[in-house]
Amino acid sequence: MIEKLERRLRAHASDKWPSCKAITVRGRGAFAYVDAQGAEDEQAEPLCRLRYMGSIDNWEFAYFTWSRQTYEASVVDSGLPFGTPEECFDAAAFPMLGAH
């Protein structure tokens, strides 16, 4: 499932986020940790954590906060604490990668 999630996010980023050079997804239990590399970055950095909710289209969302060095529960643009992988990526990527 992690490979499928990573393919989806890479395809989404290549279409919507031209400043994103690379995406890496690591799985651990029910969680997927997403790292992204911006055009100006030397390496990928933590972006968000997704929690599997029983469907490849439905993930709980937490973004990485640099000030606290941890993942914090958050919401996607709809105001819900879960969404598609693409919605979660967009919510986390905007501060890091800028407008798309």
PDB file as gemmi writes it, atoms N, CA and C in Angstrom:
CRYST1    1.000    1.000    1.000  90.00  90.00  90.00 P 1                      
ATOM      1  N   MET A   1       0.815  -1.191   0.000  1.00  0.00           N  
ATOM      2  CA  MET A   1       0.000   0.000   0.000  1.00  0.00           C  
ATOM      3  C   MET A   1       0.865   1.264   0.000  1.00  0.00           C  
ATOM      4  N   ILE A   2       2.001   1.242   0.691  1.00  0.00           N  
ATOM      5  CA  ILE A   2       2.869   2.412   0.745  1.00  0.00           C  
ATOM      6  C   ILE A   2       3.366   2.776  -0.656  1.00  0.00           C  
ATOM      7  N   GLU A   3       3.683   1.766  -1.457  1.00  0.00           N  
ATOM      8  CA  GLU A   3       4.158   2.033  -2.817  1.00  0.00           C  
ATOM      9  C   GLU A   3       3.072   2.725  -3.645  1.00  0.00           C  
ATOM     10  N   LYS A   4       1.835   2.262  -3.493  1.00  0.00           N  
ATOM     11  CA  LYS A   4       0.719   2.872  -4.227  1.00  0.00           C  
ATOM     12  C   LYS A   4       0.503   4.308  -3.764  1.00  0.00           C  
ATOM     13  N   LEU A   5       0.570   4.537  -2.467  1.00  0.00           N  
ATOM     14  CA  LEU A   5       0.434   5.882  -1.924  1.00  0.00           C  
ATOM     15  C   LEU A   5       1.540   6.791  -2.461  1.00  0.00           C  
ATOM     16  N   GLU A   6       2.767   6.304  -2.466  1.00  0.00           N  
ATOM     17  CA  GLU A   6       3.891   7.103  -2.953  1.00  0.00           C  
ATOM     18  C   GLU A   6       3.720   7.446  -4.440  1.00  0.00           C  
ATOM     19  N   ARG A   7       3.278   6.496  -5.240  1.00  0.00           N  
ATOM     20  CA  ARG A   7       3.033   6.766  -6.666  1.00  0.00           C  
ATOM     21  C   ARG A   7       1.972   7.850  -6.844  1.00  0.00           C  
ATOM     22  N   ARG A   8       0.901   7.765  -6.064  1.00  0.00           N  
ATOM     23  CA  ARG A   8      -0.167   8.776  -6.152  1.00  0.00           C  
ATOM     24  C   ARG A   8       0.352  10.160  -5.801  1.00  0.00           C  
ATOM     25  N   LEU A   9       1.109  10.238  -4.707  1.00  0.00           N  
ATOM     26  CA  LEU A   9       1.617  11.533  -4.277  1.00  0.00           C  
ATOM     27  C   LEU A   9       2.640  12.088  -5.255  1.00  0.00           C  
ATOM     28  N   ARG A  10       3.479  11.247  -5.809  1.00  0.00           N  
ATOM     29  CA  ARG A  10       4.442  11.719  -6.814  1.00  0.00           C  
ATOM     30  C   ARG A  10       3.731  12.242  -8.054  1.00  0.00           C  
ATOM     31  N   ALA A  11       2.715  11.531  -8.515  1.00  0.00           N  
ATOM     32  CA  ALA A  11       1.957  11.985  -9.685  1.00  0.00           C  
ATOM     33  C   ALA A  11       1.263  13.313  -9.388  1.00  0.00           C  
ATOM     34  N   HIS A  12       0.677  13.427  -8.218  1.00  0.00           N  
ATOM     35  CA  HIS A  12      -0.004  14.662  -7.823  1.00  0.00           C  
ATOM     36  C   HIS A  12       0.980  15.817  -7.751  1.00  0.00           C  
ATOM     37  N   ALA A  13       2.114  15.585  -7.114  1.00  0.00           N  
ATOM     38  CA  ALA A  13       3.124  16.647  -6.974  1.00  0.00           C  
ATOM     39  C   ALA A  13       3.660  17.080  -8.333  1.00  0.00           C  
ATOM     40  N   SER A  14       3.875  16.144  -9.230  1.00  0.00           N  
ATOM     41  CA  SER A  14       4.408  16.526 -10.543  1.00  0.00           C  
ATOM     42  C   SER A  14       3.399  17.352 -11.334  1.00  0.00           C  
ATOM     43  N   ASP A  15       2.101  17.136 -11.091  1.00  0.00           N  
ATOM     44  CA  ASP A  15       1.057  17.915 -11.771  1.00  0.00           C  
ATOM     45  C   ASP A  15       0.798  19.267 -11.111  1.00  0.00           C  
ATOM     46  N   LYS A  16       0.828  19.315  -9.783  1.00  0.00           N  
ATOM     47  CA  LYS A  16       0.367  20.494  -9.053  1.00  0.00           C  
ATOM     48  C   LYS A  16       1.458  21.286  -8.337  1.00  0.00           C  
ATOM     49  N   TRP A  17       2.604  20.676  -8.095  1.00  0.00           N  
ATOM     50  CA  TRP A  17       3.648  21.319  -7.297  1.00  0.00           C  
ATOM     51  C   TRP A  17       4.978  21.282  -8.046  1.00  0.00           C  
ATOM     52  N   PRO A  18       5.181  22.167  -9.010  1.00  0.00           N  
ATOM     53  CA  PRO A  18       6.424  22.139  -9.797  1.00  0.00           C  
ATOM     54  C   PRO A  18       7.683  22.391  -8.965  1.00  0.00           C  
ATOM     55  N   SER A  19       7.535  22.993  -7.788  1.00  0.00           N  
ATOM     56  CA  SER A  19       8.705  23.244  -6.944  1.00  0.00           C  
ATOM     57  C   SER A  19       9.112  22.026  -6.122  1.00  0.00           C  
ATOM     58  N   CYS A  20       8.361  20.940  -6.219  1.00  0.00           N  
ATOM     59  CA  CYS A  20       8.680  19.717  -5.487  1.00  0.00           C  
ATOM     60  C   CYS A  20       9.555  18.822  -6.360  1.00  0.00           C  
ATOM     61  N   LYS A  21      10.800  18.598  -5.909  1.00  0.00           N  
ATOM     62  CA  LYS A  21      11.744  17.780  -6.675  1.00  0.00           C  
ATOM     63  C   LYS A  21      11.594  16.290  -6.389  1.00  0.00           C  
ATOM     64  N   ALA A  22      11.226  15.942  -5.164  1.00  0.00           N  
ATOM     65  CA  ALA A  22      11.158  14.527  -4.798  1.00  0.00           C  
ATOM     66  C   ALA A  22      10.227  14.325  -3.614  1.00  0.00           C  
ATOM     67  N   ILE A  23       9.644  13.128  -3.556  1.00  0.00           N  
ATOM     68  CA  ILE A  23       8.784  12.716  -2.444  1.00  0.00           C  
ATOM     69  C   ILE A  23       9.225  11.323  -2.011  1.00  0.00           C  
ATOM     70  N   THR A  24       9.281  11.133  -0.710  1.00  0.00           N  
ATOM     71  CA  THR A  24       9.585   9.827  -0.133  1.00  0.00           C  
ATOM     72  C   THR A  24       8.494   9.502   0.876  1.00  0.00           C  
ATOM     73  N   VAL A  25       8.023   8.266   0.851  1.00  0.00           N  
ATOM     74  CA  VAL A  25       7.001   7.817   1.802  1.00  0.00           C  
ATOM     75  C   VAL A  25       7.532   6.586   2.522  1.00  0.00           C  
ATOM     76  N   ARG A  26       7.496   6.633   3.853  1.00  0.00           N  
ATOM     77  CA  ARG A  26       7.905   5.500   4.680  1.00  0.00           C  
ATOM     78  C   ARG A  26       6.695   5.029   5.479  1.00  0.00           C  
ATOM     79  N   GLY A  27       6.537   3.726   5.578  1.00  0.00           N  
ATOM     80  CA  GLY A  27       5.431   3.172   6.345  1.00  0.00           C  
ATOM     81  C   GLY A  27       5.892   2.627   7.683  1.00  0.00           C  
ATOM     82  N   ARG A  28       5.034   2.802   8.678  1.00  0.00           N  
ATOM     83  CA  ARG A  28       5.266   2.205   9.998  1.00  0.00           C  
ATOM     84  C   ARG A  28       3.906   1.961  10.633  1.00  0.00           C  
ATOM     85  N   GLY A  29       3.499   0.716  10.676  1.00  0.00           N  
ATOM     86  CA  GLY A  29       2.176   0.383  11.193  1.00  0.00           C  
ATOM     87  C   GLY A  29       1.104   1.023  10.321  1.00  0.00           C  
ATOM     88  N   ALA A  30       0.164   1.712  10.971  1.00  0.00           N  
ATOM     89  CA  ALA A  30      -0.929   2.373  10.247  1.00  0.00           C  
ATOM     90  C   ALA A  30      -0.531   3.748   9.717  1.00  0.00           C  
ATOM     91  N   PHE A  31       0.731   4.143   9.910  1.00  0.00           N  
ATOM     92  CA  PHE A  31       1.171   5.480   9.530  1.00  0.00           C  
ATOM     93  C   PHE A  31       2.044   5.471   8.277  1.00  0.00           C  
ATOM     94  N   ALA A  32       1.925   6.538   7.515  1.00  0.00           N  
ATOM     95  CA  ALA A  32       2.801   6.802   6.380  1.00  0.00           C  
ATOM     96  C   ALA A  32       3.427   8.169   6.621  1.00  0.00           C  
ATOM     97  N   TYR A  33       4.747   8.218   6.587  1.00  0.00           N  
ATOM     98  CA  TYR A  33       5.481   9.463   6.806  1.00  0.00           C  
ATOM     99  C   TYR A  33       5.941   9.982   5.450  1.00  0.00           C  
ATOM    100  N   VAL A  34       5.541  11.210   5.132  1.00  0.00           N  
ATOM    101  CA  VAL A  34       5.810  11.794   3.824  1.00  0.00           C  
ATOM    102  C   VAL A  34       6.867  12.887   3.970  1.00  0.00           C  
ATOM    103  N   ASP A  35       7.952  12.740   3.216  1.00  0.00           N  
ATOM    104  CA  ASP A  35       8.996  13.751   3.138  1.00  0.00           C  
ATOM    105  C   ASP A  35       8.969  14.337   1.733  1.00  0.00           C  
ATOM    106  N   ALA A  36       9.298  15.621   1.626  1.00  0.00           N  
ATOM    107  CA  ALA A  36       9.328  16.286   0.322  1.00  0.00           C  
ATOM    108  C   ALA A  36      10.595  17.113   0.201  1.00  0.00           C  
ATOM    109  N   GLN A  37      11.054  17.251  -1.029  1.00  0.00           N  
ATOM    110  CA  GLN A  37      12.226  18.065  -1.315  1.00  0.00           C  
ATOM    111  C   GLN A  37      11.822  19.180  -2.256  1.00  0.00           C  
ATOM    112  N   GLY A  38      11.984  20.406  -1.788  1.00  0.00           N  
ATOM    113  CA  GLY A  38      11.694  21.568  -2.613  1.00  0.00           C  
ATOM    114  C   GLY A  38      12.828  21.854  -3.570  1.00  0.00           C  
ATOM    115  N   ALA A  39      12.583  22.715  -4.541  1.00  0.00           N  
ATOM    116  CA  ALA A  39      13.566  23.031  -5.573  1.00  0.00           C  
ATOM    117  C   ALA A  39      14.860  23.586  -4.994  1.00  0.00           C  
ATOM    118  N   GLU A  40      14.776  24.297  -3.896  1.00  0.00           N  
ATOM    119  CA  GLU A  40      15.956  24.919  -3.284  1.00  0.00           C  
ATOM    120  C   GLU A  40      16.588  24.058  -2.189  1.00  0.00           C  
ATOM    121  N   ASP A  41      15.959  22.942  -1.832  1.00  0.00           N  
ATOM    122  CA  ASP A  41      16.435  22.108  -0.728  1.00  0.00           C  
ATOM    123  C   ASP A  41      17.494  21.114  -1.196  1.00  0.00           C  
ATOM    124  N   GLU A  42      18.444  20.832  -0.326  1.00  0.00           N  
ATOM    125  CA  GLU A  42      19.482  19.845  -0.633  1.00  0.00           C  
ATOM    126  C   GLU A  42      18.996  18.420  -0.409  1.00  0.00           C  
ATOM    127  N   GLN A  43      18.027  18.253   0.497  1.00  0.00           N  
ATOM    128  CA  GLN A  43      17.510  16.918   0.789  1.00  0.00           C  
ATOM    129  C   GLN A  43      16.035  17.021   1.164  1.00  0.00           C  
ATOM    130  N   ALA A  44      15.370  15.870   1.156  1.00  0.00           N  
ATOM    131  CA  ALA A  44      13.956  15.832   1.534  1.00  0.00           C  
ATOM    132  C   ALA A  44      13.815  16.098   3.022  1.00  0.00           C  
ATOM    133  N   GLU A  45      12.732  16.772   3.392  1.00  0.00           N  
ATOM    134  CA  GLU A  45      12.450  17.115   4.783  1.00  0.00           C  
ATOM    135  C   GLU A  45      11.064  16.611   5.159  1.00  0.00           C  
ATOM    136  N   PRO A  46      10.815  16.360   6.447  1.00  0.00           N  
ATOM    137  CA  PRO A  46       9.495  15.889   6.869  1.00  0.00           C  
ATOM    138  C   PRO A  46       8.398  16.863   6.454  1.00  0.00           C  
ATOM    139  N   LEU A  47       7.314  16.328   5.944  1.00  0.00           N  
ATOM    140  CA  LEU A  47       6.192  17.149   5.502  1.00  0.00           C  
ATOM    141  C   LEU A  47       4.942  16.835   6.319  1.00  0.00           C  
ATOM    142  N   CYS A  48       4.559  15.556   6.349  1.00  0.00           N  
ATOM    143  CA  CYS A  48       3.348  15.192   7.091  1.00  0.00           C  
ATOM    144  C   CYS A  48       3.343  13.706   7.413  1.00  0.00           C  
ATOM    145  N   ARG A  49       2.407  13.355   8.278  1.00  0.00           N  
ATOM    146  CA  ARG A  49       2.161  11.964   8.632  1.00  0.00           C  
ATOM    147  C   ARG A  49       0.713  11.667   8.300  1.00  0.00           C  
ATOM    148  N   LEU A  50       0.496  10.578   7.614  1.00  0.00           N  
ATOM    149  CA  LEU A  50      -0.857  10.150   7.278  1.00  0.00           C  
ATOM    150  C   LEU A  50      -1.162   8.868   8.039  1.00  0.00           C  
ATOM    151  N   ARG A  51      -2.371   8.783   8.535  1.00  0.00           N  
ATOM    152  CA  ARG A  51      -2.794   7.572   9.264  1.00  0.00           C  
ATOM    153  C   ARG A  51      -3.875   6.879   8.452  1.00  0.00           C  
ATOM    154  N   TYR A  52      -3.633   5.632   8.127  1.00  0.00           N  
ATOM    155  CA  TYR A  52      -4.547   4.837   7.324  1.00  0.00           C  
ATOM    156  C   TYR A  52      -5.869   4.651   8.061  1.00  0.00           C  
ATOM    157  N   MET A  53      -6.970   4.902   7.354  1.00  0.00           N  
ATOM    158  CA  MET A  53      -8.298   4.786   7.967  1.00  0.00           C  
ATOM    159  C   MET A  53      -9.156   3.736   7.261  1.00  0.00           C  
ATOM    160  N   GLY A  54      -8.520   2.729   6.673  1.00  0.00           N  
ATOM    161  CA  GLY A  54      -9.266   1.627   6.081  1.00  0.00           C  
ATOM    162  C   GLY A  54      -9.466   1.713   4.584  1.00  0.00           C  
ATOM    163  N   SER A  55      -9.029   2.805   3.969  1.00  0.00           N  
ATOM    164  CA  SER A  55      -9.174   2.980   2.522  1.00  0.00           C  
ATOM    165  C   SER A  55      -8.004   3.785   1.998  1.00  0.00           C  
ATOM    166  N   ILE A  56      -7.514   3.444   0.824  1.00  0.00           N  
ATOM    167  CA  ILE A  56      -6.407   4.186   0.220  1.00  0.00           C  
ATOM    168  C   ILE A  56      -6.803   5.641  -0.057  1.00  0.00           C  
ATOM    169  N   ASP A  57      -8.103   5.929  -0.062  1.00  0.00           N  
ATOM    170  CA  ASP A  57      -8.590   7.282  -0.332  1.00  0.00           C  
ATOM    171  C   ASP A  57      -8.909   8.081   0.928  1.00  0.00           C  
ATOM    172  N   ASN A  58      -8.675   7.529   2.100  1.00  0.00           N  
ATOM    173  CA  ASN A  58      -9.079   8.183   3.335  1.00  0.00           C  
ATOM    174  C   ASN A  58      -7.972   8.070   4.384  1.00  0.00           C  
ATOM    175  N   TRP A  59      -7.327   9.222   4.693  1.00  0.00           N  
ATOM    176  CA  TRP A  59      -6.201   9.256   5.620  1.00  0.00           C  
ATOM    177  C   TRP A  59      -6.371  10.391   6.612  1.00  0.00           C  
ATOM    178  N   GLU A  60      -6.065  10.120   7.872  1.00  0.00           N  
ATOM    179  CA  GLU A  60      -6.022  11.167   8.887  1.00  0.00           C  
ATOM    180  C   GLU A  60      -4.722  11.949   8.678  1.00  0.00           C  
ATOM    181  N   PHE A  61      -4.751  13.236   8.944  1.00  0.00           N  
ATOM    182  CA  PHE A  61      -3.661  14.122   8.567  1.00  0.00           C  
ATOM    183  C   PHE A  61      -3.009  14.811   9.762  1.00  0.00           C  
ATOM    184  N   ALA A  62      -1.686  14.794   9.795  1.00  0.00           N  
ATOM    185  CA  ALA A  62      -0.908  15.564  10.767  1.00  0.00           C  
ATOM    186  C   ALA A  62       0.289  16.152  10.030  1.00  0.00           C  
ATOM    187  N   TYR A  63       0.558  17.428  10.233  1.00  0.00           N  
ATOM    188  CA  TYR A  63       1.695  18.057   9.559  1.00  0.00           C  
ATOM    189  C   TYR A  63       2.885  18.130  10.515  1.00  0.00           C  
ATOM    190  N   PHE A  64       4.072  18.221   9.940  1.00  0.00           N  
ATOM    191  CA  PHE A  64       5.288  18.298  10.753  1.00  0.00           C  
ATOM    192  C   PHE A  64       5.534  19.750  11.140  1.00  0.00           C  
ATOM    193  N   THR A  65       5.742  19.988  12.435  1.00  0.00           N  
ATOM    194  CA  THR A  65       6.054  21.341  12.898  1.00  0.00           C  
ATOM    195  C   THR A  65       7.531  21.398  13.253  1.00  0.00           C  
ATOM    196  N   TRP A  66       8.220  22.319  12.639  1.00  0.00           N  
ATOM    197  CA  TRP A  66       9.650  22.476  12.883  1.00  0.00           C  
ATOM    198  C   TRP A  66       9.912  23.038  14.270  1.00  0.00           C  
ATOM    199  N   SER A  67       9.034  23.900  14.746  1.00  0.00           N  
ATOM    200  CA  SER A  67       9.262  24.503  16.060  1.00  0.00           C  
ATOM    201  C   SER A  67       9.206  23.475  17.188  1.00  0.00           C  
ATOM    202  N   ARG A  68       8.372  22.476  17.030  1.00  0.00           N  
ATOM    203  CA  ARG A  68       8.235  21.436  18.062  1.00  0.00           C  
ATOM    204  C   ARG A  68       8.882  20.120  17.674  1.00  0.00           C  
ATOM    205  N   GLN A  69       9.305  20.022  16.428  1.00  0.00           N  
ATOM    206  CA  GLN A  69       9.942  18.804  15.921  1.00  0.00           C  
ATOM    207  C   GLN A  69       9.052  17.576  16.109  1.00  0.00           C  
ATOM    208  N   THR A  70       7.771  17.747  15.791  1.00  0.00           N  
ATOM    209  CA  THR A  70       6.824  16.645  15.931  1.00  0.00           C  
ATOM    210  C   THR A  70       5.690  16.822  14.922  1.00  0.00           C  
ATOM    211  N   TYR A  71       4.858  15.810  14.827  1.00  0.00           N  
ATOM    212  CA  TYR A  71       3.678  15.862  13.966  1.00  0.00           C  
ATOM    213  C   TYR A  71       2.483  16.292  14.799  1.00  0.00           C  
ATOM    214  N   GLU A  72       1.704  17.230  14.275  1.00  0.00           N  
ATOM    215  CA  GLU A  72       0.529  17.725  14.985  1.00  0.00           C  
ATOM    216  C   GLU A  72      -0.710  17.522  14.130  1.00  0.00           C  
ATOM    217  N   ALA A  73      -1.760  17.006  14.753  1.00  0.00           N  
ATOM    218  CA  ALA A  73      -3.022  16.791  14.046  1.00  0.00           C  
ATOM    219  C   ALA A  73      -3.479  18.101  13.429  1.00  0.00           C  
ATOM    220  N   SER A  74      -3.992  18.008  12.229  1.00  0.00           N  
ATOM    221  CA  SER A  74      -4.423  19.205  11.519  1.00  0.00           C  
ATOM    222  C   SER A  74      -5.627  18.863  10.644  1.00  0.00           C  
ATOM    223  N   VAL A  75      -6.020  19.802   9.819  1.00  0.00           N  
ATOM    224  CA  VAL A  75      -7.164  19.614   8.936  1.00  0.00           C  
ATOM    225  C   VAL A  75      -6.758  19.922   7.497  1.00  0.00           C  
ATOM    226  N   VAL A  76      -7.497  19.341   6.571  1.00  0.00           N  
ATOM    227  CA  VAL A  76      -7.311  19.655   5.158  1.00  0.00           C  
ATOM    228  C   VAL A  76      -8.201  20.853   4.817  1.00  0.00           C  
ATOM    229  N   ASP A  77      -8.182  21.297   3.579  1.00  0.00           N  
ATOM    230  CA  ASP A  77      -8.925  22.501   3.182  1.00  0.00           C  
ATOM    231  C   ASP A  77     -10.428  22.430   3.459  1.00  0.00           C  
ATOM    232  N   SER A  78     -10.983  21.224   3.502  1.00  0.00           N  
ATOM    233  CA  SER A  78     -12.416  21.078   3.779  1.00  0.00           C  
ATOM    234  C   SER A  78     -12.742  21.333   5.248  1.00  0.00           C  
ATOM    235  N   GLY A  79     -11.698  21.401   6.090  1.00  0.00           N  
ATOM    236  CA  GLY A  79     -11.898  21.566   7.526  1.00  0.00           C  
ATOM    237  C   GLY A  79     -11.953  20.258   8.291  1.00  0.00           C  
ATOM    238  N   LEU A  80     -11.857  19.156   7.597  1.00  0.00           N  
ATOM    239  CA  LEU A  80     -11.887  17.835   8.231  1.00  0.00           C  
ATOM    240  C   LEU A  80     -10.474  17.385   8.592  1.00  0.00           C  
ATOM    241  N   PRO A  81     -10.339  16.540   9.614  1.00  0.00           N  
ATOM    242  CA  PRO A  81      -9.012  16.061  10.006  1.00  0.00           C  
ATOM    243  C   PRO A  81      -8.530  14.878   9.160  1.00  0.00           C  
ATOM    244  N   PHE A  82      -9.197  14.610   8.067  1.00  0.00           N  
ATOM    245  CA  PHE A  82      -8.825  13.524   7.162  1.00  0.00           C  
ATOM    246  C   PHE A  82      -9.209  13.902   5.739  1.00  0.00           C  
ATOM    247  N   GLY A  83      -8.628  13.182   4.796  1.00  0.00           N  
ATOM    248  CA  GLY A  83      -8.933  13.437   3.386  1.00  0.00           C  
ATOM    249  C   GLY A  83      -8.185  12.461   2.509  1.00  0.00           C  
ATOM    250  N   THR A  84      -8.204  12.737   1.221  1.00  0.00           N  
ATOM    251  CA  THR A  84      -7.442  11.919   0.282  1.00  0.00           C  
ATOM    252  C   THR A  84      -5.960  12.211   0.491  1.00  0.00           C  
ATOM    253  N   PRO A  85      -5.089  11.342   0.028  1.00  0.00           N  
ATOM    254  CA  PRO A  85      -3.661  11.631   0.149  1.00  0.00           C  
ATOM    255  C   PRO A  85      -3.290  12.965  -0.502  1.00  0.00           C  
ATOM    256  N   GLU A  86      -3.921  13.260  -1.619  1.00  0.00           N  
ATOM    257  CA  GLU A  86      -3.634  14.500  -2.337  1.00  0.00           C  
ATOM    258  C   GLU A  86      -4.071  15.733  -1.539  1.00  0.00           C  
ATOM    259  N   GLU A  87      -5.238  15.661  -0.897  1.00  0.00           N  
ATOM    260  CA  GLU A  87      -5.696  16.778  -0.060  1.00  0.00           C  
ATOM    261  C   GLU A  87      -4.758  16.996   1.125  1.00  0.00           C  
ATOM    262  N   CYS A  88      -4.317  15.912   1.726  1.00  0.00           N  
ATOM    263  CA  CYS A  88      -3.384  16.011   2.853  1.00  0.00           C  
ATOM    264  C   CYS A  88      -2.057  16.599   2.398  1.00  0.00           C  
ATOM    265  N   PHE A  89      -1.558  16.148   1.262  1.00  0.00           N  
ATOM    266  CA  PHE A  89      -0.299  16.673   0.740  1.00  0.00           C  
ATOM    267  C   PHE A  89      -0.406  18.174   0.475  1.00  0.00           C  
ATOM    268  N   ASP A  90      -1.499  18.588  -0.158  1.00  0.00           N  
ATOM    269  CA  ASP A  90      -1.690  20.015  -0.458  1.00  0.00           C  
ATOM    270  C   ASP A  90      -1.693  20.861   0.808  1.00  0.00           C  
ATOM    271  N   ALA A  91      -2.378  20.385   1.835  1.00  0.00           N  
ATOM    272  CA  ALA A  91      -2.463  21.143   3.088  1.00  0.00           C  
ATOM    273  C   ALA A  91      -1.088  21.292   3.733  1.00  0.00           C  
ATOM    274  N   ALA A  92      -0.275  20.256   3.659  1.00  0.00           N  
ATOM    275  CA  ALA A  92       1.053  20.301   4.270  1.00  0.00           C  
ATOM    276  C   ALA A  92       2.066  21.007   3.380  1.00  0.00           C  
ATOM    277  N   ALA A  93       1.925  20.882   2.075  1.00  0.00           N  
ATOM    278  CA  ALA A  93       2.940  21.385   1.145  1.00  0.00           C  
ATOM    279  C   ALA A  93       2.900  22.893   0.974  1.00  0.00           C  
ATOM    280  N   PHE A  94       1.753  23.512   1.122  1.00  0.00           N  
ATOM    281  CA  PHE A  94       1.658  24.942   0.834  1.00  0.00           C  
ATOM    282  C   PHE A  94       2.682  25.766   1.611  1.00  0.00           C  
ATOM    283  N   PRO A  95       2.829  25.591   2.938  1.00  0.00           N  
ATOM    284  CA  PRO A  95       3.827  26.391   3.646  1.00  0.00           C  
ATOM    285  C   PRO A  95       5.267  26.082   3.211  1.00  0.00           C  
ATOM    286  N   MET A  96       5.530  24.835   2.831  1.00  0.00           N  
ATOM    287  CA  MET A  96       6.894  24.441   2.500  1.00  0.00           C  
ATOM    288  C   MET A  96       7.257  24.743   1.045  1.00  0.00           C  
ATOM    289  N   LEU A  97       6.324  24.475   0.145  1.00  0.00           N  
ATOM    290  CA  LEU A  97       6.629  24.556  -1.281  1.00  0.00           C  
ATOM    291  C   LEU A  97       6.034  25.794  -1.950  1.00  0.00           C  
ATOM    292  N   GLY A  98       5.217  26.545  -1.240  1.00  0.00           N  
ATOM    293  CA  GLY A  98       4.635  27.745  -1.830  1.00  0.00           C  
ATOM    294  C   GLY A  98       3.414  27.454  -2.667  1.00  0.00           C  
ATOM    295  N   ALA A  99       2.876  28.480  -3.247  1.00  0.00           N  
ATOM    296  CA  ALA A  99       1.660  28.351  -4.058  1.00  0.00           C  
ATOM    297  C   ALA A  99       1.920  27.467  -5.272  1.00  0.00           C  
ATOM    298  N   HIS A 100       0.890  26.725  -5.652  1.00  0.00           N  
ATOM    299  CA  HIS A 100       1.002  25.865  -6.841  1.00  0.00           C  
ATOM    300  C   HIS A 100       0.174  26.409  -7.974  1.00  0.00           C  
TER     301      HIS A 100                                                      
END                                                                             
